Amino acid sequence: MLNFGPCIPTIQHHIAFSTDSTSTLTLVLNSDISKYILVNGVKYKASKGLITVELEAGVHTITKGDTANLYYMSVE
């Protein structure tokens, strides 16, 4: 599991990571936000600040879509 401190104000370029098996990516943004983040080039919209994406094994990237604060991310 990946856990970040109080807040990463913006994703400047991207966050890259790899998984060995099928995983669930969870991103937590401001709770009042419904902005977009790109995961592997696909746009996902936050619902009440939460984005959940099922990932296959492999290399993944998270790229800033809209400006938002990222408070927490986990890969389980």
C-alpha positions as CSV (number, residue, x, y, z in Angstrom):
1,M,0.0,0.0,0.0
2,L,1.2,3.5,-0.8
3,N,0.4,6.2,1.7
4,F,1.2,9.9,1.3
5,G,1.3,12.7,3.9
6,P,-1.1,15.5,4.4
7,C,-1.5,16.6,0.7
8,I,0.3,16.5,-2.6
9,P,-0.9,19.9,-4.0
10,T,-0.7,18.9,-7.6
11,I,0.8,16.1,-9.7
12,Q,3.4,18.0,-11.7
13,H,4.0,15.4,-14.4
14,H,2.9,11.9,-13.4
15,I,3.2,9.2,-10.8
16,A,4.5,5.9,-12.2
17,F,4.4,2.5,-10.5
18,S,4.1,-1.2,-11.3
19,T,2.0,-4.1,-10.0
20,D,2.7,-7.8,-10.0
21,S,-1.0,-8.8,-10.0
22,T,-4.5,-7.4,-10.5
23,S,-4.9,-4.6,-8.0
24,T,-7.3,-1.8,-6.9
25,L,-6.0,1.7,-7.1
26,T,-7.8,4.2,-4.7
27,L,-7.2,7.9,-4.9
28,V,-8.6,10.4,-2.4
29,L,-8.9,14.0,-3.4
30,N,-10.8,16.9,-1.7
31,S,-14.2,15.5,-0.6
32,D,-16.1,18.3,-2.4
33,I,-14.3,17.7,-5.7
34,S,-15.6,15.9,-8.9
35,K,-12.5,16.5,-11.0
36,Y,-10.7,14.2,-13.5
37,I,-7.5,12.3,-13.1
38,L,-6.0,10.2,-15.9
39,V,-4.9,6.6,-15.0
40,N,-3.0,4.9,-17.9
41,G,-4.3,7.6,-20.2
42,V,-8.0,7.0,-19.3
43,K,-10.0,9.8,-17.7
44,Y,-11.7,9.0,-14.4
45,K,-14.0,11.4,-12.6
46,A,-13.9,11.7,-8.8
47,S,-17.2,11.1,-6.9
48,K,-17.1,13.0,-3.6
49,G,-13.3,13.1,-3.9
50,L,-12.9,9.4,-4.5
51,I,-11.6,7.5,-7.5
52,T,-11.3,3.7,-7.6
53,V,-9.7,1.9,-10.6
54,E,-9.2,-1.8,-11.2
55,L,-5.7,-2.4,-12.6
56,E,-4.1,-5.4,-14.4
57,A,-0.6,-6.4,-13.6
58,G,2.0,-4.1,-15.2
59,V,3.3,-0.5,-15.3
60,H,0.8,2.3,-14.6
61,T,0.8,6.0,-14.6
62,I,-1.4,8.6,-12.9
63,T,-1.4,12.0,-14.7
64,K,-3.0,15.2,-13.6
65,G,-6.2,15.9,-15.5
66,D,-7.8,18.8,-13.6
67,T,-6.1,20.6,-10.7
68,A,-6.9,18.8,-7.5
69,N,-5.2,17.9,-4.2
70,L,-4.2,14.3,-3.8
71,Y,-4.4,13.3,-0.1
72,Y,-4.0,9.6,-0.2
73,M,-3.4,6.7,-2.7
74,S,-3.3,3.0,-2.1
75,V,-2.7,0.0,-4.3
76,E,-4.1,-3.2,-2.9
